[in-house]
Every structure is written in C-alpha cells, then in structure tokens.
Amino acid sequence: MALGNKKLEDLLNPISEQLGHANVADNVEMPEWEFKAKRVTDGLSAAELVDLFESEAGKIRVTAKRCTKDTLAQTIAEIVGAGVPDSGDACSVVCADEEAFAEIGLYDALRASDKVTDLHVWDEQAGQANVDKAYVATYGITYASAGIAESATIVQPTSAKCGRAISLLPLVHIAVVNARTIVPTMLEIMQAYAASDEKLPSQVCFISGPSATADIELVRVEGVHGPMYVNYVIVE
C-alpha cells in the first residue's frame, strides 16, 4: 500500500522498532484480559432494555412514544398532524414502501390528514423523483431494523423500498422501532451482520437523534446534514 511516495512499512517499521520489534509483526495474538468492563446493559431484561432505549432517547433530543401495532397508524398520524414544527403549516410526507405500513393502513391515515398536502411512497422505479420528494418533505417515515438500548441508536439499512434520502433529507424523521428488535449494544448488531449469509445493503445508517455538530467553536448546530427533529415510535 503506497501513501504518496511512502510505503505503509515505512510508517510502521519505526513504530515497531520503538516497541522492540525488528519488523512489523505478521500477526497479533489477542491478550487474555483479567478484567472485563461491566456494561450498563448487562443483566437487563427485554423490557428493561426498551425502558433504557426510551430514557436515552430523551437525552439526545429524541421524542419517543410507545404504541401497539393496532395504534401505530394513529400514533404516526398524530405526529404528522402537528404539521410543520413551530408553524403548524400543512406539509408533505415521504414514506418507505413497507408492507407493515400498508397492513396497518398508515398510508390511508396520512392521506386523510388535513395537514398532509402530499404523500409520496418510495418507488424504486421513480428514481431521482424519490429524492426530489424527500428534499421538500417535512416528514420522512421509516421502519428501523433494530434499536440499540445503550445509546438510543436506530439501525436504518437502505433498500429498494427505503432509500437513504427518507431519513436524511426531510426536516423531521419518524422511525418506527419494534421493541423486540432492541438489543443492548452495537456489538450485538455487528455480530448479527457478521453471522448473516445475506448480502449487506449499500448503506446502513446508525442514527442517534437529530443531525448535530459542534465543530465550530463548540457551538451546537442542528440540522446541518440531516433532520432537525427525530421521533421514535416504539411498537410493543
């Protein structure tokens, strides 16, 4: 591997010499640690993981609501029914093409709302038109594949029925999370991907609250590269 006019070995060999090695080691053996750090999620039941997920969501400026499958469409319609945040104006919505959404009547519920001027369901055949709709939408609605209790992070893979623009471009992101998919930490998600025989999607977003940065003078700015508002709807 070349880095400019340098090889990787040119950078690593001096470090190896400082560590008392003649050359860069071909392999490294995993050390046997006598101490194992305790995780905050250790010993928690499934119900307690959901409680932790909801509690941590509040710390990262996420509005979390719980509901059942029977009340999911109503819960989402109520969130969208508030209209544009701060103004309450009517708005447009872009939504993933989820069988579960169609089954509960979500699309019909949103179309019936007097606050929804346009509902676009992601269509693989529509191409760029999907992104154009997401760009002007106030709400983007997705169904996360999992949740991480430790950090209130959702796992949002892309697919032909749910493009990345839905969770990145609208002002507000509504993510539905099935309580049964909430795991303790990132480790469980990575282990599941490593053990799976299925092909990974082109992108998997790990989303922890609204888009935010404090790179400039440590001043927090939200909405620079994603939604300013995030709602988790936890289906129990």
N, C-alpha and C positions, 0 to 999 in steps of 0.2 A: 504493500500500500504506500503510495507516494504522497507526500504532503509538500507541495511546492517542489523544491529541489532536494527535499529531505525524504528519507525513508522512515517508516514507523520505528524500525530498530534503532535509528539514530537518536530518537527521542527516548526510547525505553531503556536502552543499554546503560546510559549514565545513571539512571534511577536504580537499575539492578545492581550496578557496582556499589552505589551508596548503601544498598541493603546487604552487601556482602556476597552477591552472586556474580559469577563470571559472565553469565549470559542471561538473557530473559528466559524464565522458566517455561518449559513446554506445556506443563500443566500444573495446576494448583490444587492441593488436597484441601477439602473442607475441614476446618478445625473443629474439634469437639469442644463445644462450649459447656462450661459447668453451670452457667447461669442463663436462664431463659426469661426474657422480659414478659411480664404478665400483660395481656391485652385487656382493654376496658370491656371488651365484648365476651371475654371468657366466662363460661358458665351461664350465659343469658339464655332464657327460653326464647322460642319463636315470638311469643307475644311481647317479651321484653325487648327484643331486637326492633320490633316495629315501634315501640314506645321511644327507644333511643333514636331511631331514624327520624321520627317526628320532632323530638326535642332538639336534635342537632340541626334540623332544617330551620327551626326558628332562629338559631344563632347565625345562620348565613343569609338571613333576609328572605327566606322562602316561606310562603303561605301554604301550610299543609292542612288538608281536610281529609277526613275519613268517610267512607260510604260503603254501601254494599253494591253488588252487581246490579241489583234492581233499582238503585237510586243513582247510579253512576251518570246516566244521561242527564238527569235533573240537576245533579251537582255541577257538572260542567256547564250546562246551560245557564245556571245561576251566576257562575263566574263570568262567563261571556256576556251575560245580561247586564252587567255593570257598564258595558261599553268601554270606550277609551278611558284608561286610567286618568284621574284628575278632572277630565272634562265631561265624561259620561256620554260622549257623542256615539252615534252608531258607527259600526266598523265592519271590516271584512275579516274572514277567518280562513285559514288553510289547515287542512287536517290530513293525517295519514290515512291511507286506504286500509283500514283494519277490519277484519271480519268481525271482531268483537264489538267494534263501534257500530257496525251495521246491525248486528244482532240485538243490541240494546236500544236501537232507534235513535242514536245520537245525532246522525245527520238530519233526520226529520225534526228533532227537537231544536237544533240550531237554525234550521231554515224557518221554523215557526217563530223564532225570536224577533221582536221588532227592533232589536239592536243590531242584528246581523244584516248588512246590506248585500253581502256576497259570501257564499261558502264554496271553497274550492277543495275538492278531494284529490289528493295526489294521484296523478295518472302517468304511468311510465311512458305512454305514447305521446303525451303532451310536450315532452322535452323541456326546452327553455321556458315555456309558458308556466310551468310549475314554479320555477324560480321567480319569475316576474310576479306571480300571485303572492308568493311568500314575502317578496320585497315590500309590498304595500300593505300586507295584512297586519292587523293589530294583534291577533291571537294565532299561535301555532300550537296544534294539539297532537301529541304523540303518545304511544304506549311503550314505556320503557321495558327493556328485557329483564332488568333487575335493579335492586337498590342496595346501597352499602350503608349499613347502620352507623358505623364508626364516624363517617363524615357527611352523612345525608347526601351521598352522591348517587345519581342515577346513571345507569348504563344504557346508552342510546345508540344501537347499531343502525347503520343505514341499510336500505334495501330498495328494491324496485318499487315498493309501495310506500316507502317512507324516506324521502330524500333528506339530506342533512340540512337543507335550507329551512325546513319546517321548525327546527329547534334553534336555528341560528339567526334568522332574518327578522321575524316578527318582533314587535315590542314586548309581547308577553308570551311566555312559553308555559303551556299547561301539560304536565307529564303525568300520565296515569301509571301507577305502580301497584302491581299485585302484591299484597302483603306476604304471600307465600314465597315470593322471589327475593325478599330482603335477606341478605347474608351479612355476617359480621364485618368482614374487612375486604379490601381489594384482593387479598391473597386468594380467597375462595373464587373470585371471578377469574383470575388468571389461571388457577388450577383447572377450572371448568373448561376454559378455552384450550388449554394445553391437552386435556384429555379427550376433547371432542374430535370426531373424524370429519365434521362438517367444515366446509371452506369458510374462512373468515370473510366478513363483509369488507368492502373497500375502506370503510372507516367505522370506528367505534368511538363515540363521544362519551367521555366521563364528565358529567355536568354537576357541579356543586354550586347551585344558586345562580343569581344574576351575573351577567358579564361585569367584571370589575377589574380595575388596575390602580396601582398606587405608585407607578414607576416614576412619575414626575413630582419631585419634592414631597413624596409620601402623601400626596393628596389623593384620596379615593375618588375615582370617577367611575360611574356605572354606565353600561350600555355602549361602550366603545366598540366592542367586537362581538356583540350578541344581545340577547334580550335584557331589558332593564328590570323586568318583573318575572318571577317564576312561581308557579303554583304546582304543588304535588297533590294529586288526588290518590289517596291510598285505598285500594279496594280490599276490604276484609272478607 
